[in-house]
Amino acid sequence: MATNSVRALVDAEWLAGNLNSPHVAVVDGSWHLPTINRDPLAEFETTHIPGAVFFDIDRIADDANPLPHMIPSEEKFAGQVSALGIGNDDHIIAYDTTGVGSAARVWWMFHLFGHDRVSVLDGGLPIWQKSGGPVEDQVP
């Protein structure tokens, strides 16, 4: 797929048809305000799109900055993304558990570091499940 053919948003039907493609990497980028009392990693561990990895916005950040989840160095970003099994040729599909909240942050971070093959799953996990998309609880 050429870079210019990658859409910013893909729908559940598109993902269902491409979920098992070798260069599609599904990423749960859920993040919640601390006052919400939700743990996105714990939620990921119990329900996520098959094959998805968890993109921890708080961990893939600049540890030296006293402010939370600030942009990491290029080296740290590349190392963390590589550790998730994501490569330069992958088309990343970012989603979250609220629809299209923090997934947009994941999309932006990949673009910031020069990875143009990234899309957001329109409606996130709620629409994926509503459309009958499978979920799993096995952590990769």
N, C-alpha and C positions, 0 to 999 in steps of 0.2 A: 504494500500500500504506500503510495507516494505521500510525502509530508503534506502537500497541499490538499489531499483528500481526507485528512483526519479532521473530523468534526469536533467542535468543542463539547457538544452534548451527543450522547448516544442513548437510545431508549432500550428498554428491557428486551424487546424483540431482537434488536441488533445484538445485544450481549448474549442472549440465548443461542443465537446462531453462530457466534464466534467464541464462545466460552472455552472451547477445547482447542482453539488455534494455538500453535506453538509459540507465537510471538505476541500473545495477548496476556498482559499481566494485570490481574485485578487487585486493587489496593483499597482496603478499608481505612479511610482517613478520618474516622470519627473523633471528635473532640467536643467536650461539653464544658460549660462554665462551671467552676467549682461549686457554686451555690445550687446547682441542679442535683448534686449528689448522685451522679451516674458515672460509672467506671467504663469507659469505652473499650478498654482491653478485655475486661471481664465479659462484657457483652459480645465482643468478637469471639472470645473463646467458646461461647455457647451457641452463637448464631452468626454465620457469615456465608457469603457466596462461595461455592466450592472453588478451592484453589487460591482463594484470596490470602493476602498477607496483610498484617497490621502495620500501618504507617503511623508511628507515634510522633505526632507534631511536637510534643514536649521534649522528646528524646532527640529527634533530628533537629537540633537547635544549637545555638551558640551558648555553650555552658559558661563562658566567661562573662556574658552579659547578665547583669542582675535582673533584667526584665525577662518575663517568661516567653518561651517559644519564639525567640528572635532567630533570624535567618543564620544558619551555620555557614562555615567556610565551604568553599567548593569541594575541598578534599574530604571534609566530614560528610557532606551530603552524598558524594560519590561513594564513599565507604559504606555508609548506612544503607543506601539504596542497593548497592552490590550485595551486601549481607542479606538483603531480603530476596535475592535471586533475580533482581531486575537488571536487564542489560540494555545497552544502547539501541538495539534493534527492536525492543519491545514497544508495543502500543499499550500504554498504561490506561486502565479504566479506573478512575477514582470514584468512590462512593462513600456515603456516610449513613448513619442510622436516622438522620432527621429529614432527609430529602435532598437538599443541595445546600448544605451549610459549609462545614469544614472541608468537604471534598473540593470545593473551589480553591481553598488554600493549597491543597495538595497539587491541583492543576497548576496554579500560579508558581509554586516552588519549582516544579519540573520545568516549566517554561523559563523561569529565571535562570536556571542552570543549563539552558540550551537544549532541553529535550522537548521537541515539538510534537512528538507522537503521543499525545495524552488527551484523554476525553473524560468528561464527567458523566456518570450514569444519571440520566434525568430522573429525578424522583427518589434516587438512592435505594436503600434496602427496603423501605416501605412499599414502593411501587414494584420493585423486583418481586417481593413476596406476593403482593396483590395480583400480579400477572401470572402467578404460578411458578415463578423461578425457584429452583431448588436452593436449599441452604444446608449447611453442615455444621458440625461442632468439633471437627477434627482440626487441630492446629497444625499447620505445615512445619 
